[in-house]
Amino acid sequence: MQKVITEPEINQIQQEWGKSLVHIGEAFTKNDDYKSAAINHVNTFYGYNDGEVLFKPTLANNRQFRKTFESALSYFIGRNPEFPQDIGFALVPWKEVRFENSGLILKKKFAVAMGNYYFLDFTGREVKVEYTFGFFRNSEGRLKINLHHSSIPHSND
């Protein structure tokens, strides 16, 4: 019997996602194998191997919907001629990622989290981004993302 996805599980996967994203940038700045780190990030957190994933990343406006593994990987590390706008969001590099959930919907087969997450770079600049993430348990019982939508908040400036 499948158990209800819990708030602590959502908090845990969000923290792990943020640390993994930071790790990609660290590997890039150290001339380490950042591509393998990004491949691991997408494989670990997204459910591309388990079914459909709806991914609309923050800084994508041409070909913004990333329904394949390769298109998601391109968003995080760029260097894919099919997605020339991608400069590699994970390569900034980020120092820290912090999630603030505004609300959760927790069910047996899925969960949805919505709120803001904050990306802190090494200059001290913090970028606020709105998100909605959908989660499911794969056949091994691990939470995976099958919905990721994020955007920069509207500004009246």
Residue pairs with C-beta under 8 A, 6 or more apart in sequence:
2 108
2 109
2 137
3 108
4 106
4 107
4 108
5 106
5 107
5 108
5 110
5 111
5 135
5 137
5 143
6 106
7 104
7 106
9 111
9 143
10 101
10 104
10 106
10 111
10 113
10 135
10 143
11 99
11 101
13 45
13 135
13 143
13 145
14 99
14 101
14 113
14 117
14 133
15 99
16 44
16 45
17 41
17 45
17 97
17 145
18 96
18 97
18 98
18 99
18 117
19 97
20 37
20 40
20 41
20 44
20 45
21 41
21 76
21 90
21 94
21 97
22 93
22 94
22 95
22 96
22 97
23 37
23 41
24 34
24 37
24 38
24 41
24 76
24 77
24 90
24 91
24 93
25 34
25 90
25 91
25 92
25 93
25 94
26 32
26 93
27 33
27 34
27 36
27 37
28 34
28 77
28 88
28 90
28 91
28 93
29 93
34 77
34 90
34 91
35 77
38 73
38 76
38 77
38 90
39 73
41 76
41 90
42 48
42 69
42 72
42 73
42 76
43 49
43 69
45 144
45 145
46 53
46 55
46 69
46 72
46 144
46 145
46 146
46 148
47 53
47 136
47 138
47 144
47 145
47 146
48 68
48 69
48 72
49 69
50 136
50 138
50 139
50 144
50 146
51 146
52 67
52 146
53 66
53 67
53 72
53 145
53 146
53 147
53 148
54 65
54 67
54 134
54 146
54 147
54 148
54 149
55 65
55 66
55 67
55 71
55 72
55 75
55 145
55 147
55 148
55 149
56 64
56 65
56 66
56 148
56 149
56 150
56 151
57 64
57 66
57 72
57 75
57 89
57 148
57 150
58 89
58 129
58 150
58 151
58 152
59 89
59 152
60 66
60 75
60 85
60 86
61 85
62 85
63 71
63 82
63 83
63 85
66 72
66 74
66 75
70 80
70 82
71 80
71 82
71 83
73 80
74 80
74 82
74 83
74 86
75 83
75 86
75 89
76 88
76 89
76 90
76 91
77 86
77 88
77 90
77 91
78 86
78 87
78 88
78 91
79 86
79 88
80 86
92 119
92 121
93 121
93 122
94 119
94 120
94 121
95 120
95 121
95 122
96 119
96 120
97 117
97 118
97 119
97 120
98 117
98 118
98 120
99 113
99 115
99 116
99 117
99 131
100 115
100 116
100 117
100 118
101 113
101 114
101 115
102 114
102 115
102 116
103 113
103 114
103 115
104 111
104 112
104 113
104 114
105 111
105 112
109 136
109 137
110 134
110 135
110 136
110 146
111 134
111 135
111 136
111 143
112 132
112 133
112 134
112 135
112 147
113 131
113 132
113 133
113 135
114 131
114 132
114 133
115 130
115 131
116 128
116 129
116 130
116 131
116 153
117 128
117 129
117 131
117 150
118 126
118 127
118 128
118 129
119 126
119 127
119 129
120 126
120 127
121 127
127 152
128 152
128 153
129 150
129 151
129 152
129 153
130 150
130 151
130 152
130 153
131 148
131 149
131 150
132 147
132 148
132 149
132 150
133 145
133 147
133 148
133 149
134 145
134 146
134 147
134 148
135 143
135 144
135 145
135 146
136 143
136 144
136 146
137 143
137 144
138 144
